[in-house]
Amino acid sequence: MQSEQIAFPFRARNPKLRNSSNADLIGRSYIDGHANITVVSVCHNDDKRVMVERDLDGRTWSMPAWLMRLIFLETKGKRAA
């Protein structure tokens, strides 16, 4: 009888670092009322989402990266004619 090794499709213990297009958002923050909301990382399961943290109570959650880009959108001032 010959033995074979079986490989299950579980996530690796040390995930490989991926080049994410949303990595530039990490460290950016904005103020919402009395709280400061900071982007802390890219979501591990979905590269299209980022993890944000509220400094007031330390709560973290994920939100779409496009929404964070919309929040951080810098409005250009009107140009003189």
Secondary structure, 3 states (H helix, E strand, C coil): CCCCCCCCCCCCCCCCCCCCCCHHHCCCEEEECCEEEEEEEECCCCCCEEEEEECCCCCEEEEEHHHHHHHCCCCCCCCCC
